[in-house]
Amino acid sequence: MSKKIYLCGKCTGLSFEEMNGWRDKFSNYFIENNTEFFTPKIFNPCKAFGQEWYERELTFSEKLKIKNFDLIALKASNILVVNCNKINSSVGSIYEIAVAKELQIPIVGFNISDDLHDWIRVALDWECEDLIDAIACIETNYEYL
């Protein structure tokens, strides 16, 4: 069974390029370092509906559709990777962290700042310095998921 990794982080107020920069680096790492033993399926919620969805004003029903789709993907995941940069103001990301915690999905956080809300911090199973550290944490600790 392959690992499924959900990529969580702030999107609101960011350009499509800003919200995807770290997500693309994460995904590209596993594409470039693909091994038979460790080949995760990576879910990037920003790309599920495409850039055009993030560049226009969405209706409430469209926002609900995205939320429900993303939560289905999260619930099917084995690991949640969280970019904690500016996450205190990201309601969607906080919601995803709470759902993952409730479902006992391991949470690997990186870019931990001193002002990270305590409730978010205690939800993390791993605190990593940066994206590269988060990748190493996953490869080391979750190779058998």
Backbone bond lengths (Angstrom), bond angles and torsions (degrees), N, CA, C in turn:
res aa  C-N    CA-C-N  psi(-1)  N-CA   C-N-CA  omega(-1)  CA-C   N-CA-C  phi
1 M - - - 1.449 - - 1.530 108.94 -
2 S 1.298 116.24 132.24 1.460 117.59 -178.33 1.534 110.53 -85.06
3 K 1.300 114.38 153.53 1.450 120.86 177.11 1.524 109.14 -74.35
4 K 1.326 115.20 145.25 1.458 120.91 175.91 1.516 106.83 -120.59
5 I 1.318 115.54 122.20 1.455 121.86 -176.77 1.526 109.27 -116.28
6 Y 1.324 115.63 127.00 1.461 122.70 178.84 1.522 108.06 -101.91
7 L 1.334 117.31 130.64 1.458 122.26 -177.57 1.529 110.39 -100.93
8 C 1.324 115.41 115.59 1.462 123.10 -173.68 1.524 110.44 -114.93
9 G 1.311 116.70 138.12 1.457 121.17 176.09 1.513 110.48 175.44
10 K 1.298 115.72 167.00 1.460 122.66 -177.27 1.533 111.49 -57.17
11 C 1.329 114.95 135.83 1.468 121.37 174.54 1.526 111.25 -124.59
12 T 1.327 116.99 -40.01 1.455 121.40 -176.31 1.526 110.49 -58.90
13 G 1.319 114.61 128.99 1.456 120.48 178.85 1.516 114.14 86.04
14 L 1.327 117.65 -1.57 1.464 121.70 179.08 1.522 109.80 -107.13
15 S 1.324 115.82 153.39 1.468 119.68 173.33 1.528 108.09 -73.03
16 F 1.318 115.59 164.17 1.463 120.02 178.56 1.527 110.37 -58.83
17 E 1.318 116.67 -38.37 1.470 120.95 179.14 1.535 110.77 -66.97
18 E 1.324 117.29 -40.82 1.468 120.58 179.97 1.527 111.97 -65.42
19 M 1.311 117.21 -41.33 1.469 119.39 -178.35 1.529 111.96 -73.82
20 N 1.320 117.10 -21.33 1.461 120.35 -177.12 1.513 115.33 -102.48
21 G 1.319 119.15 -12.75 1.465 121.12 -176.36 1.514 112.93 -53.31
22 W 1.318 117.17 -55.14 1.471 119.72 -179.32 1.527 111.34 -70.46
23 R 1.316 116.38 -33.21 1.476 119.74 179.74 1.539 110.36 -65.48
24 D 1.334 116.21 -40.61 1.466 120.04 177.54 1.527 111.32 -65.74
25 K 1.332 117.31 -41.29 1.469 120.36 177.73 1.519 110.66 -61.02
26 F 1.325 116.96 -43.54 1.461 121.49 178.92 1.528 110.06 -60.72
27 S 1.320 116.61 -52.26 1.466 121.36 -178.60 1.521 111.57 -61.53
28 N 1.328 117.19 -43.82 1.470 121.03 -179.23 1.518 111.94 -63.07
29 Y 1.325 117.43 -34.07 1.461 119.84 177.78 1.530 109.99 -56.80
30 F 1.330 116.55 -47.58 1.460 119.71 -176.96 1.525 112.26 -74.51
31 I 1.320 118.12 -27.11 1.469 120.59 174.09 1.525 109.59 -68.34
32 E 1.333 116.17 -45.39 1.468 121.19 -177.90 1.523 113.07 -73.40
33 N 1.324 117.85 -26.70 1.462 122.23 -177.84 1.516 111.36 -113.85
34 N 1.310 115.22 34.57 1.452 122.14 -177.93 1.532 111.05 -62.58
35 T 1.313 115.49 125.94 1.465 120.41 174.23 1.517 107.97 -125.63
36 E 1.292 116.89 156.93 1.450 120.57 178.95 1.522 110.67 -63.37
37 F 1.331 116.28 -33.63 1.461 121.05 -176.84 1.523 112.52 -76.57
38 F 1.329 117.70 -36.15 1.460 120.10 -174.41 1.521 109.86 -130.64
39 T 1.315 116.37 91.44 1.450 121.63 178.53 1.526 108.69 -131.05
40 P 1.331 117.37 87.73 1.465 118.60 -177.60 1.524 112.25 -77.12
41 K 1.327 114.14 153.35 1.460 120.63 168.40 1.518 104.90 -91.40
42 I 1.310 116.46 128.79 1.452 120.65 -174.43 1.522 109.41 -113.68
43 F 1.333 115.58 127.06 1.456 120.80 178.92 1.520 109.33 -104.67
44 N 1.314 115.35 116.16 1.458 122.98 175.34 1.526 106.83 -104.38
45 P 1.337 117.61 104.17 1.463 119.35 -176.02 1.526 113.97 -61.82
46 C 1.318 117.58 -23.69 1.466 120.59 -179.34 1.520 112.17 -69.75
47 K 1.309 116.85 -26.68 1.462 119.91 -176.02 1.524 112.99 -98.29
48 A 1.324 117.30 -6.49 1.458 120.12 -177.40 1.526 112.31 -61.24
49 F 1.321 116.92 -39.51 1.459 120.63 -179.04 1.523 112.59 -106.30
50 G 1.313 117.18 -10.11 1.453 120.82 175.51 1.517 113.98 94.86
51 Q 1.298 114.24 161.01 1.460 122.61 -175.32 1.529 112.20 -59.79
52 E 1.314 118.12 -36.40 1.466 120.10 -176.90 1.527 112.64 -61.20
53 W 1.339 117.34 -27.85 1.466 120.48 178.32 1.522 111.06 -69.42
54 Y 1.314 117.42 -28.11 1.456 120.95 -177.81 1.527 112.46 -91.84
55 E 1.301 116.83 -6.97 1.457 120.32 -176.85 1.525 113.04 -107.98
56 R 1.304 116.45 12.02 1.466 119.60 176.43 1.527 109.12 -139.90
57 E 1.290 115.76 165.75 1.463 120.92 178.51 1.528 108.47 -76.83
58 L 1.325 116.39 121.66 1.460 121.14 -177.74 1.520 110.75 -90.99
59 T 1.323 115.81 148.94 1.460 120.03 173.41 1.529 108.30 -75.28
60 F 1.323 115.92 164.27 1.465 119.56 177.84 1.522 110.26 -59.55
61 S 1.322 117.80 -41.50 1.458 120.50 -178.56 1.525 111.83 -65.93
62 E 1.333 118.10 -33.73 1.467 120.97 175.33 1.535 110.81 -67.95
63 K 1.335 116.27 -41.44 1.462 120.02 177.36 1.528 110.67 -62.56
64 L 1.307 116.78 -40.56 1.464 121.59 178.26 1.530 110.95 -64.16
65 K 1.317 116.03 -40.31 1.465 121.13 177.69 1.533 110.67 -60.50
66 I 1.331 116.88 -44.37 1.466 121.32 178.54 1.525 110.46 -63.16
67 K 1.335 116.54 -47.76 1.462 120.67 -179.67 1.524 110.91 -57.15
68 N 1.317 117.11 -48.50 1.471 120.54 -178.18 1.527 111.38 -64.56
69 F 1.315 116.77 -41.94 1.466 120.98 178.79 1.525 110.73 -62.24
70 D 1.340 116.14 -45.98 1.455 120.71 -179.74 1.528 111.68 -63.04
71 L 1.326 117.58 -40.78 1.467 119.92 -179.27 1.526 111.78 -68.13
72 I 1.311 117.93 -33.48 1.470 120.38 174.79 1.528 109.36 -63.25
73 A 1.328 116.49 -43.87 1.467 120.69 178.43 1.523 110.92 -64.20
74 L 1.324 117.36 -41.93 1.463 121.02 178.65 1.526 111.14 -61.20
75 K 1.323 116.59 -46.08 1.464 121.15 -177.96 1.523 112.27 -64.59
76 A 1.325 117.76 -21.93 1.465 122.17 178.40 1.528 111.75 -91.33
77 S 1.330 117.01 2.22 1.466 121.31 -175.46 1.528 111.86 -92.84
78 N 1.342 114.67 157.49 1.468 122.04 176.76 1.518 112.22 -98.37
79 I 1.328 117.11 -22.96 1.462 122.26 -175.92 1.529 108.43 -144.12
80 L 1.339 115.76 140.28 1.461 121.41 172.06 1.518 107.45 -111.42
81 V 1.326 116.40 122.82 1.460 121.78 175.87 1.524 106.90 -103.93
82 V 1.345 116.24 126.63 1.455 121.34 -174.52 1.522 111.04 -120.67
83 N 1.326 115.83 121.46 1.453 121.24 169.60 1.526 105.68 -84.43
84 C 1.322 116.83 107.71 1.473 121.77 -174.06 1.522 113.96 -81.08
85 N 1.317 118.17 1.67 1.459 121.56 179.15 1.529 110.12 -62.76
86 K 1.326 116.95 117.95 1.470 124.40 178.26 1.523 113.06 59.25
87 I 1.314 117.53 26.56 1.462 120.45 -174.52 1.526 113.45 -77.89
88 N 1.323 117.90 -18.04 1.465 120.08 179.53 1.524 112.50 -55.93
89 S 1.320 117.29 -27.28 1.467 121.12 -178.69 1.526 112.62 -102.52
90 S 1.320 117.08 12.78 1.465 121.13 -177.52 1.529 110.17 -106.43
91 V 1.313 115.80 90.25 1.459 121.17 -175.48 1.532 111.63 -58.81
92 G 1.326 117.71 -42.38 1.457 120.80 179.88 1.518 112.27 -61.41
93 S 1.323 116.43 -43.28 1.464 120.41 179.22 1.526 111.42 -65.39
94 I 1.323 116.05 -41.42 1.465 120.11 178.57 1.526 109.90 -62.29
95 Y 1.306 116.65 -40.63 1.464 121.93 177.20 1.534 110.24 -61.36
96 E 1.329 116.58 -45.05 1.469 120.66 179.40 1.531 111.27 -62.63
97 I 1.321 117.15 -39.79 1.468 120.81 177.78 1.530 109.97 -62.43
98 A 1.327 117.09 -44.23 1.465 120.85 179.95 1.532 111.30 -62.43
99 V 1.318 116.67 -42.65 1.474 120.09 178.61 1.532 110.36 -63.71
100 A 1.326 116.68 -45.91 1.471 120.24 179.38 1.525 110.82 -60.75
101 K 1.318 117.19 -42.16 1.464 120.78 179.59 1.518 110.16 -62.08
102 E 1.322 116.28 -45.44 1.465 121.33 -179.80 1.538 111.06 -61.14
103 L 1.330 116.66 -36.42 1.470 121.28 -179.16 1.527 112.65 -88.13
104 Q 1.323 117.22 3.26 1.469 123.99 -179.52 1.528 112.57 59.11
105 I 1.323 115.46 36.80 1.464 121.59 172.50 1.526 106.39 -84.36
106 P 1.324 119.07 125.17 1.464 120.45 180.00 1.530 111.57 -57.78
107 I 1.337 115.32 138.85 1.457 121.33 -177.23 1.529 109.08 -118.08
108 V 1.328 115.15 119.60 1.465 122.52 178.74 1.523 107.35 -109.08
109 G 1.331 116.24 113.15 1.454 120.97 -179.23 1.517 111.59 -106.63
110 F 1.319 116.15 149.12 1.463 121.01 174.98 1.521 108.91 -141.50
111 N 1.336 116.04 167.68 1.471 122.54 -173.39 1.532 110.11 62.28
112 I 1.320 115.60 48.91 1.461 121.45 -179.76 1.531 108.43 -77.60
113 S 1.321 116.90 124.53 1.465 120.64 178.56 1.531 109.33 -109.87
114 D 1.311 115.50 163.69 1.459 120.91 -179.44 1.522 112.46 -63.75
115 D 1.332 116.90 -25.19 1.462 119.19 -178.12 1.538 113.28 -93.86
116 L 1.333 117.12 9.31 1.469 119.83 177.25 1.528 108.64 -62.00
117 H 1.311 115.97 129.98 1.466 120.32 -177.96 1.527 110.05 -57.95
118 D 1.327 115.50 138.37 1.467 121.08 -177.21 1.527 112.78 -56.56
119 W 1.318 117.86 -38.04 1.459 119.94 -178.08 1.522 111.62 -67.23
120 I 1.323 116.28 -33.27 1.469 119.43 175.84 1.521 108.93 -70.83
121 R 1.308 115.56 -44.87 1.469 119.98 -176.75 1.524 112.13 -60.91
122 V 1.316 117.86 -42.48 1.474 119.36 -178.85 1.528 112.16 -72.16
123 A 1.327 117.40 -15.92 1.467 120.12 177.11 1.529 111.89 -77.30
124 L 1.344 116.89 -22.59 1.463 120.45 -177.50 1.524 111.15 -72.38
125 D 1.317 116.02 135.75 1.466 120.49 173.47 1.517 111.03 -84.63
126 W 1.325 116.54 -29.17 1.464 122.39 179.74 1.509 109.11 -136.64
127 E 1.326 117.12 134.77 1.461 122.92 173.12 1.521 107.89 -108.84
128 C 1.311 115.66 116.11 1.462 121.05 -177.89 1.522 109.48 -113.52
129 E 1.314 114.95 150.28 1.461 120.30 -177.13 1.525 112.13 -67.12
130 D 1.329 116.19 -47.60 1.458 120.46 -175.73 1.524 109.36 -149.48
131 L 1.312 116.00 -175.13 1.465 121.60 -177.03 1.527 111.86 -60.74
132 I 1.315 117.51 -42.46 1.474 121.41 -179.75 1.523 110.26 -63.06
133 D 1.322 116.92 -40.78 1.466 121.95 177.42 1.534 110.33 -64.52
134 A 1.331 117.49 -38.45 1.469 121.28 178.37 1.531 110.69 -65.05
135 I 1.321 117.02 -41.59 1.470 121.00 177.50 1.530 110.00 -61.81
136 A 1.325 116.86 -45.40 1.470 120.92 179.22 1.524 110.55 -62.54
137 C 1.314 117.32 -39.46 1.462 121.62 178.16 1.526 110.76 -60.38
138 I 1.313 116.62 -44.68 1.467 121.20 -179.85 1.528 110.40 -65.75
139 E 1.319 116.82 -46.42 1.466 119.86 -179.61 1.530 112.01 -62.39
140 T 1.319 116.37 -36.73 1.465 121.11 -177.60 1.522 112.68 -77.90
141 N 1.331 116.35 -42.67 1.461 119.89 -170.11 1.525 115.72 -100.41
142 Y 1.314 117.41 -14.33 1.468 118.92 -174.83 1.526 113.06 -127.51
143 E 1.321 117.19 25.81 1.452 118.54 -178.73 1.526 113.08 -66.35
144 Y 1.324 117.58 -21.71 1.460 119.75 -176.46 1.518 113.69 -103.64
145 L 1.318 119.09 7.89 1.478 120.87 178.39 1.509 110.48 -65.10
